[in-house]
C-alpha cells in the first residue's frame, strides 16, 4: 500500500484513502499527501464495519491519518446502539481531526452533517435498503451537493475519465478512484474485455 501511495503522489493525486492503522503508518512514511484513514474491522461483530468505534478512529489518528472516514449509516449505527453525534464529537474533541461520513443515501448525509461530519462521501452507496445498484451513483452526489454545505466526495464505481467529469459536473468537491488505479486484476480485466469486444475472432 505504501508503494501505491507514493506512486499516487508522483502521479498527481491530491490525497489517498488508506485502510487500517498499519497501512496508514506505512503510507505516512512515504507520502506527504493528506491521508483519509478508514479502519475496516470485520471481526468487530457489529453492523458497522468501517471505523466502527472511537477506538478504531483514534488508532487511525495515532498512525498518522489526517482525516478519519467512518460509516455514517443511521440504520447500522442504530442497530449497534451507537450515537453518531457522540462518536464524531468525542473524536473531534480528542484529536481535532476532520471527519468524513461515508453514506449510501441522502438521509444519512443529512444526519451525518447534523452530527458534526466535516465532509460526506458516497462511499457506501448500494449497501443500504433503497440505494442504487448502478455505479457510479451520480444522482446521490447531486442530491448531497444540492442539500449540504460541506464538501461532497464522489466515491465507488468511478473508473473512467467520463465518470470523473460527470462527478464534478454533479457538484463533487473531489473524486476517489479505487480499483481503477490500485487493482491490477481489475485493470487487466477491463482491457481484456475491451479486446474481446473490438478484435474480430476467426
C-alpha positions as CSV (number, residue, x, y, z in Angstrom):
1,X,0.0,0.0,0.0
2,X,2.9,2.4,0.7
3,X,4.2,1.9,-2.8
4,X,0.8,2.7,-4.2
5,X,0.5,5.8,-2.1
6,X,4.0,7.0,-3.2
7,X,3.0,6.3,-6.8
8,X,-0.3,8.2,-6.4
9,X,1.6,11.3,-5.2
10,X,4.0,11.1,-8.1
11,X,1.0,10.9,-10.4
12,X,-0.6,14.0,-9.0
13,X,-3.2,12.6,-6.6
14,X,-4.5,15.2,-4.0
15,X,-4.9,12.6,-1.2
16,X,-5.0,8.9,-0.5
17,X,-7.6,6.8,1.3
18,X,-6.0,4.1,3.3
19,X,-7.5,1.2,5.3
20,X,-6.1,0.2,8.7
21,X,-3.6,1.8,11.1
22,X,-0.6,-0.2,9.9
23,X,-1.2,0.8,6.3
24,X,-1.7,4.4,7.3
25,X,1.6,4.3,9.2
26,X,3.4,2.8,6.3
27,X,1.9,5.4,3.9
28,X,2.7,8.3,6.2
29,X,6.4,7.4,5.9
30,X,6.5,7.7,2.1
31,X,4.0,10.5,1.3
32,X,3.2,14.0,2.3
33,X,-0.3,13.8,0.9
34,X,-3.3,14.0,3.2
35,X,-4.4,10.6,4.3
36,X,-8.0,9.7,4.7
37,X,-7.9,6.8,7.1
38,X,-10.6,4.1,7.4
39,X,-10.5,1.0,9.6
40,X,-12.4,-1.9,8.2
41,X,-12.8,-4.4,11.0
42,X,-14.9,-7.4,10.0
43,X,-14.1,-9.1,13.3
44,X,-15.8,-6.4,15.4
45,X,-19.1,-8.4,15.2
46,X,-21.0,-5.2,14.5
47,X,-23.4,-3.9,11.8
48,X,-20.8,-1.2,11.1
49,X,-17.5,-2.5,9.6
50,X,-15.9,0.8,8.6
51,X,-14.3,2.5,11.6
52,X,-17.0,1.2,13.9
53,X,-15.8,2.7,17.2
54,X,-14.0,5.6,18.7
55,X,-11.0,3.3,19.5
56,X,-10.8,2.4,15.8
57,X,-10.8,6.1,14.9
58,X,-8.2,7.0,17.5
59,X,-5.9,4.3,16.2
60,X,-6.0,5.8,12.7
61,X,-5.2,9.3,14.0
62,X,-2.3,7.9,16.1
63,X,-1.0,6.2,12.9
64,X,-0.9,9.4,11.0
65,X,-4.3,9.9,9.4
66,X,-5.2,13.5,8.6
67,X,-8.9,12.7,8.1
68,X,-11.0,9.9,9.6
69,X,-13.7,8.3,7.4
70,X,-16.4,6.3,9.1
71,X,-19.7,4.6,8.1
72,X,-22.5,7.0,8.8
73,X,-25.3,4.6,8.1
74,X,-28.1,5.5,10.5
75,X,-29.6,2.0,10.4
76,X,-26.3,0.3,11.1
77,X,-25.2,2.6,13.8
78,X,-28.7,2.4,15.5
79,X,-28.6,-1.4,15.3
80,X,-25.3,-1.3,17.2
81,X,-26.8,1.2,19.8
82,X,-24.4,3.9,18.7
83,X,-25.0,7.6,18.6
84,X,-23.1,9.1,15.6
85,X,-23.0,12.6,17.1
86,X,-21.4,11.3,20.2
87,X,-18.8,9.4,18.2
88,X,-17.9,12.3,16.0
89,X,-18.0,14.8,18.9
90,X,-15.6,12.7,21.0
91,X,-13.2,12.1,18.1
92,X,-13.0,15.8,17.2
93,X,-12.7,16.9,20.8
94,X,-9.8,14.5,21.4
95,X,-8.0,14.9,18.2
96,X,-9.3,17.9,16.2
97,X,-9.1,15.7,13.1
98,X,-11.8,16.3,10.4
99,X,-14.4,13.5,9.9
100,X,-15.6,12.2,6.6
101,X,-19.0,10.5,6.7
102,X,-19.4,7.5,4.3
103,X,-23.1,7.4,3.3
104,X,-25.4,5.4,0.9
105,X,-28.4,7.6,0.9
106,X,-29.2,11.3,1.2
107,X,-30.9,11.0,4.6
108,X,-27.7,9.6,6.1
109,X,-25.8,12.5,4.7
110,X,-28.1,15.0,6.3
111,X,-27.9,13.3,9.7
112,X,-24.1,13.0,9.5
113,X,-23.7,16.7,8.9
114,X,-26.0,17.5,11.8
115,X,-23.9,15.1,13.9
116,X,-20.8,17.1,13.0
117,X,-19.3,15.5,9.9
118,X,-17.0,17.9,8.0
119,X,-17.4,16.2,4.6
120,X,-19.6,13.5,3.1
121,X,-18.7,10.7,0.7
122,X,-20.9,8.5,-1.4
123,X,-18.6,5.6,-0.3
124,X,-21.2,3.1,0.8
125,X,-23.8,3.7,-1.9
126,X,-25.5,0.5,-2.9
127,X,-25.3,-1.0,0.6
128,X,-28.5,0.5,2.1
129,X,-32.1,-0.5,1.5
130,X,-33.4,1.5,-1.4
131,X,-29.9,2.5,-2.5
132,X,-28.9,2.3,-6.1
133,X,-27.1,-0.7,-7.5
134,X,-25.9,1.3,-10.6
135,X,-22.4,2.8,-10.2
136,X,-21.2,5.4,-10.1
137,X,-24.2,6.9,-8.3
138,X,-24.2,10.4,-9.7
139,X,-27.7,11.0,-8.5
140,X,-26.6,10.6,-4.9
141,X,-23.8,13.1,-5.5
142,X,-26.3,15.6,-7.0
143,X,-28.6,15.2,-4.0
144,X,-25.9,15.6,-1.5
145,X,-24.4,18.7,-3.2
146,X,-27.8,20.3,-3.5
147,X,-28.7,19.7,0.1
148,X,-25.5,20.1,2.1
149,X,-23.0,22.9,2.5
150,X,-20.0,20.7,3.1
151,X,-17.6,19.1,0.6
152,X,-19.0,16.1,-1.2
153,X,-16.6,13.3,-2.1
154,X,-17.8,11.1,-5.0
155,X,-16.7,7.5,-4.5
156,X,-17.5,4.0,-5.6
157,X,-17.5,2.9,-9.2
158,X,-15.6,5.8,-10.6
159,X,-13.4,4.2,-13.2
160,X,-13.2,6.4,-16.3
161,X,-12.5,10.0,-17.3
162,X,-16.2,10.4,-18.2
163,X,-17.1,9.2,-14.7
164,X,-14.9,11.8,-13.1
165,X,-16.1,14.6,-15.4
166,X,-19.7,13.7,-14.5
167,X,-19.0,13.7,-10.8
168,X,-17.6,17.2,-10.9
169,X,-20.5,18.4,-13.1
170,X,-22.8,16.9,-10.4
171,X,-21.1,19.2,-7.8
172,X,-18.5,16.9,-6.3
173,X,-15.6,18.5,-4.5
174,X,-13.3,15.6,-5.1
175,X,-13.4,12.0,-6.6
176,X,-12.0,8.9,-5.0
177,X,-10.6,6.4,-7.6
178,X,-10.1,3.0,-6.2
179,X,-9.7,-0.3,-8.1
180,X,-9.3,1.6,-11.5
181,X,-5.9,2.7,-10.2
182,X,-4.9,0.3,-7.5
183,X,-6.1,-3.1,-8.6
184,X,-4.1,-4.8,-11.4
185,X,-6.7,-7.6,-11.8
186,X,-9.5,-5.0,-12.3
187,X,-7.4,-3.0,-14.7
188,X,-6.4,-6.1,-16.7
189,X,-9.9,-7.4,-16.8
190,X,-11.2,-4.1,-18.3
191,X,-8.6,-4.2,-21.1
192,X,-9.3,-7.9,-21.7
193,X,-13.0,-7.2,-22.1
194,X,-12.2,-4.3,-24.5
195,X,-10.0,-6.5,-26.6
196,X,-12.7,-9.2,-26.8
197,X,-15.2,-6.7,-28.0
198,X,-13.1,-5.0,-30.6
199,X,-10.9,-7.7,-32.0
200,X,-12.6,-9.9,-34.6
201,X,-12.5,-13.6,-34.0
202,X,-11.8,-16.0,-36.8
